[in-house]
């Protein structure tokens, strides 16, 4: 039973927090938030439900999206490595990948997968090995010759891709090399994302909810890609958008419409309506 004894009509605890992924979930393919979704976010906030963005993106990128979409409050960034206050424009918690671990991963992955190229994210910038090939983050990226220079200091994410090897092989090798020292996931096929040991979207969401006194059973999480799986497993209610990765569709407790069809808005509208009912 939820705090204060309140329950939904189906007997589940009343929802107190919604955690939503951005790309492929809250955002449309063009990177925007629909007017219906913006209105639905306002409805859940007015109903007393906290709304938290949970993204693989770095905080600077989430800040830009939030400014365009009118989002506020807390955002979980870099797959859980950062908790960012959108209103104060400040990182309130960080769990980076240690430099020593990063150096080991780069050295061993380069040996295991000749031709692999690397990049990394810090709180402030994106940096990539020469030959990265996917371009640098607009206005704030740098290139380095030696990939070990990418992990000379702690980073919030280490990124690795291979221009020729199958992506499944890249992930398998990366997980074998990482072992218990790091978490390997992905939010899009082709790019493996590596975080500090134990750091996932669920890790940071648990931190945020503990601070707010919110139990997992009172949380609804929405996502579409494998980096969302830990968060969906942690939350009391998990929802995949219809365009989600097959593993996410199988793991989620519910499926809503695709991101192109306001799937998140549909869920939020129902939650807001349920919160307004006496109980």
C-alpha positions as CSV (number, residue, x, y, z in Angstrom):
1,X,0.0,0.0,0.0
2,X,1.3,3.5,-0.8
3,X,2.1,6.1,1.7
4,X,-1.0,7.3,3.4
5,X,-2.8,4.1,2.4
6,X,-3.7,5.3,-1.1
7,X,-4.1,2.8,-3.9
8,X,-5.2,2.8,-7.5
9,X,-8.5,1.2,-8.4
10,X,-6.7,-2.0,-9.2
11,X,-5.1,-2.3,-5.8
12,X,-1.6,-1.1,-6.8
13,X,0.1,1.6,-4.8
14,X,-0.5,5.1,-6.1
15,X,2.2,6.3,-8.4
16,X,4.4,9.0,-6.9
17,X,7.1,9.2,-9.6
18,X,7.4,8.7,-13.3
19,X,10.8,8.0,-14.8
20,X,11.0,8.3,-18.6
21,X,13.8,7.7,-21.1
22,X,14.3,10.4,-23.7
23,X,15.4,9.1,-27.2
24,X,12.9,6.8,-28.7
25,X,10.6,7.1,-25.8
26,X,9.6,10.7,-24.7
27,X,11.2,12.3,-27.8
28,X,9.9,12.0,-31.3
29,X,12.3,11.0,-34.0
30,X,13.1,14.6,-34.7
31,X,14.2,15.1,-31.1
32,X,11.2,17.2,-30.0
33,X,8.5,16.7,-27.4
34,X,4.9,16.9,-28.7
35,X,2.4,19.4,-27.4
36,X,0.3,16.5,-26.1
37,X,3.2,15.1,-24.2
38,X,4.2,18.5,-22.7
39,X,0.6,18.9,-21.5
40,X,0.5,15.4,-20.0
41,X,3.7,16.1,-18.1
42,X,2.1,19.2,-16.6
43,X,-0.9,17.1,-15.7
44,X,1.1,14.6,-13.7
45,X,3.1,17.4,-12.0
46,X,-0.2,19.1,-11.1
47,X,-1.4,15.8,-9.6
48,X,1.6,15.7,-7.3
49,X,3.5,13.1,-9.3
50,X,7.3,13.7,-9.7
51,X,8.5,13.5,-13.3
52,X,12.2,12.5,-13.8
53,X,14.0,12.3,-17.2
54,X,16.4,9.3,-17.3
55,X,18.7,9.3,-20.3
56,X,22.0,8.0,-21.7
57,X,22.8,11.5,-22.8
58,X,25.2,13.7,-21.0
59,X,23.8,16.5,-18.8
60,X,24.7,19.3,-21.2
61,X,22.6,17.6,-24.0
62,X,19.7,16.9,-21.6
63,X,19.8,20.5,-20.5
64,X,19.3,21.7,-24.1
65,X,16.4,19.3,-24.7
66,X,14.8,20.3,-21.4
67,X,15.0,23.9,-22.2
68,X,13.2,23.4,-25.5
69,X,10.6,21.1,-24.0
70,X,9.9,23.0,-20.8
71,X,11.1,20.1,-18.6
72,X,12.3,20.8,-15.0
73,X,13.3,19.1,-11.8
74,X,15.8,16.3,-11.7
75,X,17.3,14.4,-14.6
76,X,19.4,11.2,-14.6
77,X,22.1,11.4,-17.3
78,X,24.8,9.3,-18.8
79,X,23.0,6.0,-18.0
80,X,23.0,6.8,-14.3
81,X,26.5,8.2,-13.8
82,X,25.1,11.7,-13.2
83,X,22.1,13.2,-11.4
84,X,21.4,16.7,-12.7
85,X,19.2,19.5,-11.3
86,X,17.6,21.1,-14.4
87,X,16.4,24.1,-12.4
88,X,19.7,24.9,-10.7
89,X,21.8,23.8,-13.7
90,X,24.1,21.7,-11.5
91,X,25.2,18.1,-11.2
92,X,24.1,16.9,-7.7
93,X,25.6,13.4,-7.8
94,X,28.3,11.8,-10.0
95,X,29.6,8.2,-10.2
96,X,32.4,8.2,-12.8
97,X,34.4,5.4,-14.2
98,X,37.8,5.5,-12.5
99,X,40.8,6.4,-14.7
100,X,42.7,3.2,-13.8
101,X,39.7,1.1,-14.9
102,X,39.2,3.1,-18.0
103,X,42.9,2.7,-19.0
104,X,42.6,-1.1,-18.5
105,X,39.5,-1.3,-20.6
106,X,40.9,0.7,-23.5
107,X,44.2,-1.3,-23.5
108,X,42.5,-4.7,-23.3
109,X,39.7,-3.9,-25.7
110,X,42.2,-2.5,-28.3
111,X,44.1,-5.7,-28.0
112,X,41.0,-7.9,-28.2
113,X,39.4,-6.0,-31.0
114,X,42.1,-4.5,-33.3
115,X,40.6,-1.5,-35.2
116,X,38.2,-0.5,-32.4
117,X,37.9,3.2,-31.8
118,X,37.1,4.9,-28.5
119,X,35.4,8.0,-27.2
120,X,34.5,9.3,-23.7
121,X,32.1,11.6,-22.0
122,X,32.9,13.8,-19.0
123,X,30.6,16.2,-17.3
124,X,31.8,19.0,-19.6
125,X,32.7,17.5,-23.0
126,X,32.8,14.8,-25.5
127,X,36.2,13.6,-26.7
128,X,37.1,11.0,-29.3
129,X,40.0,9.1,-30.7
130,X,41.0,10.3,-34.2
131,X,39.1,8.2,-36.7
132,X,36.0,7.9,-34.5
133,X,34.0,8.6,-37.7
134,X,30.7,9.6,-36.2
135,X,31.6,13.2,-35.7
136,X,32.1,15.2,-32.5
137,X,29.5,16.8,-30.2
138,X,28.6,20.2,-31.7
139,X,31.0,22.8,-30.4
140,X,32.5,21.0,-27.5
141,X,34.3,17.9,-28.8
142,X,38.0,17.3,-29.0
143,X,40.1,14.6,-30.8
144,X,43.1,12.8,-29.4
145,X,45.7,10.5,-31.1
146,X,46.2,8.1,-28.2
147,X,43.0,6.6,-26.9
148,X,44.5,6.3,-23.4
149,X,44.3,10.1,-23.4
150,X,40.5,9.7,-23.3
151,X,40.7,8.1,-19.8
152,X,43.6,10.1,-18.3
153,X,41.0,11.2,-15.7
154,X,37.7,9.7,-14.6
155,X,34.9,9.8,-17.2
156,X,31.1,9.4,-16.9
157,X,31.1,7.1,-19.9
158,X,33.6,5.2,-22.1
159,X,32.3,4.6,-25.6
160,X,33.6,2.0,-28.1
161,X,32.7,1.1,-31.7
162,X,34.2,-1.0,-34.4
163,X,33.8,-0.1,-38.1
164,X,33.9,-3.7,-39.2
165,X,33.1,-6.3,-36.5
166,X,29.5,-7.3,-35.8
167,X,28.0,-5.4,-32.9
168,X,27.1,-8.5,-31.0
169,X,30.8,-9.5,-31.0
170,X,31.8,-6.0,-29.8
171,X,29.4,-6.2,-26.8
172,X,30.4,-9.8,-25.9
173,X,34.1,-8.9,-25.9
174,X,33.5,-5.6,-24.0
175,X,31.5,-7.4,-21.3
176,X,34.2,-10.1,-21.0
177,X,36.9,-7.5,-20.6
178,X,34.9,-5.4,-18.2
179,X,34.1,-8.2,-15.9
180,X,32.9,-6.8,-12.5
181,X,34.8,-3.5,-13.0
182,X,32.2,-1.9,-15.3
183,X,28.8,-2.1,-16.9
184,X,28.4,-2.5,-20.6
185,X,25.2,-1.5,-22.3
186,X,23.8,0.3,-25.4
187,X,21.1,2.7,-26.4
188,X,21.6,2.2,-30.2
189,X,23.1,-0.6,-32.2
190,X,26.7,0.0,-33.1
191,X,27.9,1.8,-30.0
192,X,28.8,0.1,-26.7
193,X,28.5,2.4,-23.6
194,X,30.6,1.6,-20.6
195,X,30.0,2.9,-17.1
196,X,31.4,2.3,-13.6
197,X,30.6,-0.9,-11.8
198,X,27.0,-1.0,-10.7
199,X,26.1,2.2,-12.5
200,X,22.8,1.9,-14.4
201,X,19.7,4.0,-14.8
202,X,18.2,1.9,-11.9
203,X,21.2,2.7,-9.7
204,X,20.6,6.5,-10.0
205,X,16.9,6.2,-9.9
206,X,17.1,4.3,-6.6
207,X,19.3,7.1,-5.2
208,X,16.8,9.7,-6.2
209,X,13.8,7.8,-4.9
210,X,15.5,7.2,-1.5
211,X,16.1,10.9,-1.1
212,X,12.4,11.6,-1.9
213,X,11.1,8.7,0.3
214,X,9.6,7.0,-2.7
215,X,9.4,3.2,-2.9
216,X,10.0,1.2,-6.2
217,X,6.4,0.1,-6.1
218,X,5.4,3.8,-6.4
219,X,7.4,4.3,-9.6
220,X,6.4,3.9,-13.3
221,X,9.4,3.6,-15.7
222,X,9.2,4.0,-19.4
223,X,11.8,3.0,-22.0
224,X,12.8,1.5,-25.3
225,X,16.4,0.2,-25.3
226,X,18.6,-2.2,-23.4
227,X,20.1,0.5,-21.3
228,X,16.6,0.9,-19.9
229,X,16.2,-2.7,-18.8
230,X,17.7,-2.3,-15.3
231,X,15.3,0.7,-14.6
232,X,12.3,-1.2,-15.9
233,X,13.1,-4.2,-13.7
234,X,13.6,-1.9,-10.7
235,X,10.4,0.0,-11.0
236,X,7.1,-1.2,-9.7
237,X,5.5,-0.7,-13.1
238,X,7.4,-0.9,-16.3
239,X,6.2,0.3,-19.7
240,X,7.8,0.0,-23.1
241,X,6.8,2.1,-26.1
242,X,5.7,0.0,-29.1
243,X,8.8,0.9,-31.0
244,X,11.1,-0.5,-28.3
245,X,13.8,-3.1,-28.7
246,X,12.4,-6.7,-28.7
247,X,14.1,-7.5,-25.4
248,X,12.5,-4.4,-23.8
249,X,9.1,-5.3,-25.1
250,X,9.5,-8.8,-23.6
251,X,10.7,-7.5,-20.2
252,X,8.1,-4.7,-19.7
253,X,4.9,-5.2,-17.8
254,X,3.0,-3.0,-20.2
255,X,3.3,-1.7,-23.7
256,X,2.0,1.7,-24.8
257,X,1.9,3.4,-28.2
258,X,5.1,4.3,-30.1
259,X,7.0,7.5,-29.5
260,X,5.6,8.8,-32.8
261,X,2.0,8.2,-31.4
262,X,2.4,9.9,-28.0
263,X,2.8,6.7,-26.1
264,X,4.3,8.4,-23.0
265,X,1.5,11.0,-23.0
266,X,-1.1,8.2,-23.0
267,X,0.4,6.7,-19.9
268,X,0.8,10.1,-18.2
269,X,-2.8,11.1,-18.9
270,X,-4.1,7.9,-17.3
271,X,-1.8,8.4,-14.2
272,X,-3.0,12.0,-13.8
273,X,-6.6,10.9,-14.0
274,X,-6.1,8.1,-11.4
275,X,-4.3,10.5,-9.1
276,X,-7.3,12.8,-9.1
277,X,-9.7,10.1,-8.1
278,X,-10.4,10.1,-4.3
279,X,-9.1,7.0,-2.5
